[in-house]
Amino acid sequence: MKGKALFSCEDLTFSYGPGQPRALSIPGLAIEEGQCVALLGPNGSGKTTLLKLFNGLLPEDGRPGACSGALRFRGDAVIGGGEGRLPPPLRRDTIYMHQHPYVLSGGVARNMAFACGARGLSGRAASETAREALRLVGLEGLAGRRRRGLSGGEAQRLALARVIASGAEVLLLDEPTAGVDAASRDRIAETLSMLARKGVTILFSTHEPEILGGIAGRVISFERGAIVGDVGR
């Protein structure tokens, strides 16, 4: 349901080491449940850093100047709470997909079995979940394909199918269409659009403004770690 705060940031900053420039500096930001948000900007502008912070992949670690401010997920502190641990709902409800996701050896079937097993599914429920996720990304005919037989675009779509099969409520996707062929790019965009229409919360980074049409209801633009535009909020 839209209107409820999902992520909220206050005076959030992050750097990758002492003496390094700030990779991210956000005075304030709120993301609502059910939004499909595109983080737009060139490489190094802070998009990936924000997505990783949202998934708890760049926690406070005591380094001077590494992180400051507050970040909350559904009201629980991810950063700035002083407890040094991530709220359990963050791990349960969010999933992050790397720009170049790893494909497990053994091929399509093993990758989908891994995703379903992590969700606690087995037997018929796992088979049906895997089949539907592969259908959504256009790989339903490749369930028996080995890893080496996949093109780069097919491997990226397989990674997205794993994300869908995980059942996570919040998808954090780093450059999901970067470096893939046109057919895979279009299918990924179509899949994200469909998931957004179903109310799945999606945040994805991109430096390709041409793919935004019909997908994102909100576009946040980044430059040098700062937000320079926010359209559709």
C-alpha positions as CSV (number, residue, x, y, z in Angstrom):
1,M,0.0,0.0,0.0
2,K,1.4,3.4,-1.0
3,G,1.8,6.2,1.5
4,K,3.7,4.3,4.2
5,A,7.4,5.2,4.8
6,L,9.6,2.3,3.7
7,F,13.0,3.9,3.8
8,S,13.8,7.3,5.3
9,C,17.1,9.1,5.5
10,E,18.2,12.1,7.5
11,D,21.6,13.8,7.0
12,L,23.0,10.5,5.6
13,T,26.6,10.5,4.5
14,F,29.0,7.7,3.5
15,S,32.6,7.5,2.4
16,Y,34.7,4.5,1.5
17,G,37.7,5.3,3.7
18,P,39.6,8.0,5.6
19,G,40.5,10.9,3.4
20,Q,38.1,9.7,0.7
21,P,35.5,12.1,-0.7
22,R,31.9,11.5,0.3
23,A,30.4,8.9,-1.9
24,L,26.9,9.9,-0.7
25,S,25.5,12.9,1.0
26,I,21.7,13.1,1.4
27,P,20.0,15.7,3.7
28,G,16.7,13.9,3.5
29,L,14.9,11.3,1.5
30,A,11.8,9.1,1.9
31,I,10.7,6.1,-0.2
32,E,7.2,4.8,0.1
33,E,5.8,1.3,0.0
34,G,4.8,0.2,-3.5
35,Q,6.8,2.8,-5.4
36,C,8.9,2.0,-8.4
37,V,11.9,4.3,-8.2
38,A,14.7,4.8,-10.7
39,L,18.1,6.1,-9.4
40,L,19.5,7.9,-12.4
41,G,23.0,9.1,-12.9
42,P,26.5,8.4,-14.2
43,N,28.9,5.9,-12.8
44,G,30.2,6.9,-9.4
45,S,27.3,9.3,-8.6
46,G,26.2,7.4,-5.5
47,K,23.4,5.2,-6.9
48,T,24.9,1.8,-6.0
49,T,26.1,3.1,-2.6
50,L,22.6,4.1,-1.7
51,L,21.1,0.7,-2.8
52,K,23.8,-1.2,-0.7
53,L,23.1,1.0,2.3
54,F,19.4,0.2,1.9
55,N,20.1,-3.5,2.0
56,G,22.6,-3.2,5.0
57,L,25.6,-4.2,2.8
58,L,27.6,-1.1,3.9
59,P,27.0,-1.0,7.7
60,E,28.6,1.3,10.2
61,D,32.0,-0.2,11.0
62,G,33.7,2.4,13.2
63,R,35.9,3.9,10.5
64,P,36.2,7.7,11.0
65,G,33.9,9.5,8.6
66,A,32.6,6.3,7.0
67,C,29.0,6.8,7.8
68,S,26.9,9.3,9.6
69,G,23.2,10.4,9.9
70,A,20.2,8.1,10.1
71,L,18.6,5.5,7.8
72,R,15.5,3.7,8.8
73,F,13.5,0.8,7.3
74,R,9.8,0.8,8.3
75,G,10.8,2.9,11.3
76,D,13.6,0.7,12.5
77,A,17.2,2.0,12.5
78,V,19.5,0.6,9.9
79,I,22.1,3.3,10.5
80,G,22.2,5.7,13.4
81,G,20.4,3.5,15.9
82,G,23.5,2.8,18.0
83,E,22.7,-0.9,18.4
84,G,25.1,-2.2,15.6
85,R,22.7,-4.7,14.2
86,L,20.3,-4.8,11.3
87,P,16.5,-5.0,11.9
88,P,15.3,-8.5,11.0
89,P,12.6,-7.3,8.6
90,L,15.3,-5.7,6.5
91,R,16.9,-9.1,5.8
92,R,13.6,-10.8,5.4
93,D,11.8,-8.3,3.1
94,T,14.6,-6.9,0.9
95,I,16.9,-8.4,-1.7
96,Y,19.8,-6.8,-3.6
97,M,20.9,-7.8,-7.1
98,H,24.4,-6.9,-8.1
99,Q,25.1,-5.3,-11.5
100,H,27.1,-8.4,-12.5
101,P,25.3,-11.1,-10.4
102,Y,27.0,-14.5,-9.9
103,V,25.4,-17.5,-11.7
104,L,25.8,-20.8,-9.8
105,S,27.3,-23.7,-11.6
106,G,24.9,-26.4,-12.6
107,G,22.7,-24.1,-14.7
108,V,19.2,-22.7,-14.6
109,A,17.5,-25.4,-12.6
110,R,20.1,-25.3,-9.8
111,N,19.9,-21.5,-9.6
112,M,16.2,-21.6,-9.2
113,A,16.3,-24.4,-6.7
114,F,18.7,-22.3,-4.6
115,A,16.4,-19.3,-4.6
116,C,13.3,-21.4,-3.7
117,G,15.2,-23.3,-1.0
118,A,16.4,-20.1,0.6
119,R,12.7,-19.1,0.8
120,G,11.9,-22.4,2.4
121,L,10.0,-23.9,-0.6
122,S,10.3,-27.5,-1.8
123,G,8.5,-30.0,-4.0
124,R,5.6,-28.7,-6.1
125,A,5.6,-25.2,-4.5
126,A,9.2,-24.8,-5.5
127,S,8.7,-26.1,-9.0
128,E,5.7,-23.8,-9.6
129,T,7.5,-20.8,-8.2
130,A,10.6,-21.4,-10.3
131,R,8.5,-22.0,-13.5
132,E,6.5,-18.8,-13.0
133,A,9.6,-16.7,-12.3
134,L,11.4,-18.1,-15.4
135,R,8.2,-17.4,-17.5
136,L,8.2,-13.8,-16.4
137,V,11.8,-13.2,-17.6
138,G,11.3,-15.2,-20.8
139,L,13.4,-18.2,-19.9
140,E,10.7,-20.8,-19.5
141,G,12.2,-22.9,-22.3
142,L,15.7,-22.9,-20.7
143,A,15.1,-24.7,-17.5
144,G,17.6,-27.4,-18.5
145,R,20.3,-25.1,-19.8
146,R,23.8,-25.2,-18.2
147,R,25.5,-22.1,-17.1
148,R,28.0,-22.1,-20.0
149,G,25.2,-22.2,-22.4
150,L,23.7,-18.9,-21.3
151,S,24.3,-15.6,-23.0
152,G,25.1,-12.5,-20.9
153,G,21.6,-11.3,-21.2
154,E,20.1,-14.7,-20.3
155,A,22.3,-14.9,-17.3
156,Q,21.1,-11.4,-16.2
157,R,17.5,-12.5,-16.7
158,L,18.2,-15.7,-14.7
159,A,19.5,-13.5,-11.8
160,L,16.3,-11.5,-11.9
161,A,14.2,-14.7,-11.9
162,R,16.1,-15.7,-8.7
163,V,15.2,-12.4,-7.2
164,I,11.5,-12.9,-8.1
165,A,11.4,-16.4,-6.8
166,S,12.9,-15.3,-3.5
167,G,9.5,-13.6,-2.7
168,A,11.1,-10.5,-1.3
169,E,8.8,-7.5,-1.0
170,V,11.4,-4.9,-1.8
171,L,13.7,-5.3,-4.9
172,L,17.0,-3.4,-4.9
173,L,18.5,-3.8,-8.4
174,D,21.9,-2.3,-9.4
175,E,21.9,-1.5,-13.2
176,P,19.7,-4.5,-14.1
177,T,19.9,-3.7,-17.9
178,A,23.5,-2.7,-18.2
179,G,25.6,-4.6,-20.7
180,V,22.9,-6.9,-22.0
181,D,21.5,-7.3,-25.6
182,A,18.5,-5.4,-26.7
183,A,16.1,-8.3,-26.4
184,S,17.1,-9.0,-22.8
185,R,17.0,-5.3,-21.9
186,D,13.5,-5.0,-23.2
187,R,12.4,-8.2,-21.4
188,I,13.9,-7.0,-18.1
189,A,12.2,-3.6,-18.5
190,E,8.9,-5.3,-19.3
191,T,9.2,-7.6,-16.2
192,L,10.0,-4.7,-13.9
193,S,7.0,-2.8,-15.3
194,M,4.7,-5.7,-14.6
195,L,6.0,-6.2,-11.1
196,A,5.5,-2.4,-10.4
197,R,1.9,-2.7,-11.6
198,K,1.4,-5.5,-9.1
199,G,2.6,-3.2,-6.3
200,V,6.0,-4.6,-5.7
201,T,8.4,-2.0,-4.3
202,I,11.3,-1.6,-6.8
203,L,14.4,0.6,-6.6
204,F,16.8,0.3,-9.5
205,S,19.8,2.2,-10.6
206,T,20.6,3.1,-14.2
207,H,22.6,5.5,-16.3
208,E,20.2,4.8,-19.3
209,P,17.4,7.3,-19.2
210,E,15.8,5.7,-22.3
211,I,14.7,2.6,-20.4
212,L,12.7,4.6,-17.8
213,G,9.5,5.0,-19.9
214,G,6.7,2.9,-18.6
215,I,8.7,1.5,-15.6
216,A,9.5,4.1,-12.9
217,G,6.9,6.3,-11.3
218,R,9.6,8.3,-9.7
219,V,13.1,9.2,-10.9
220,I,15.8,10.5,-8.5
221,S,18.8,11.9,-10.2
222,F,22.3,11.8,-8.7
223,E,25.6,13.6,-9.3
224,R,28.7,13.3,-7.2
225,G,26.9,11.6,-4.3
226,A,24.1,14.2,-4.1
227,I,20.5,14.2,-5.2
228,V,20.0,16.8,-7.9
229,G,16.5,16.0,-9.1
230,D,13.4,14.1,-7.8
231,V,10.5,13.8,-10.2
232,G,7.3,11.9,-9.5
233,R,7.4,11.7,-5.7
